Amino acid sequence: MIDNKQLREQIIKPALDSLQMYSDNAMELLVFTCACESLGGTYVKQVKGPALGIYQMEPATYTDIWENYIKHSSSLVQLLALNFSSPSIPNPERMVYDLRFATAMARLHYRRRSEPLPQHTDIEAIWEYYKKYYNTHLGKAEKEESIKHYRKFVK
C-alpha cells in the first residue's frame, strides 16, 4: 500500500497541478478511487482482468478518453505533451509504472462529466460520484466496503 501522505504530495498534487486542475475535491476523489480500485496502490494490474495502474483503468476506457475527449481539446493535448511527454496516445501500460500519468488519466476521466465534483469533506457524496462515474452500475464496488477501504487508507 502506498503511503497516503506521499500519494497526495508526490503524485496527485503534482499531476493535478500539471493539468491545471487541482482542487481539494479532486484530490480526495482520486484518493478515494485509488483506495477502492487498487487498495491504495497494492495492485497495479488487475488480478483477473485488464485494468491497469493504481486507479485500475481499463485500456478501453483509457483509449476512449484519448479518442473522444483529449484529442478534441488542443489545451489538453498541449498540457499532456508539455508535462507528461505525451503528444499522442501512449501505451496504456504506462499507467502501471507512471503514477502521475495514471493520476492525470483518472482525473481526465472524471473531468469529462458535467456534474461538479463532490465536496472533499462529504464521503457519502464522494462514494456516490465514484460509483456513478468510475465504477459504474456494472462495477462490483459496494458502498460499505469502499468507504472502509478509504478510511483504512487515509488513517
Protein Blocks (a to p, Z undefined) as FASTA:
>chain_A
ZZfklmmmmmmmmmmmmnopacfklmmmmmmmmmmmnnnolaacdfbbcbecjkopafkl
mmmmmmmmmmmmmklmmmmmmmnopabccdfklmmmmmklmmmmmmmmmmmpmbdcddfk
lmklmmmmmmmmmnommbmbdfklmmmmmmmmmZZ
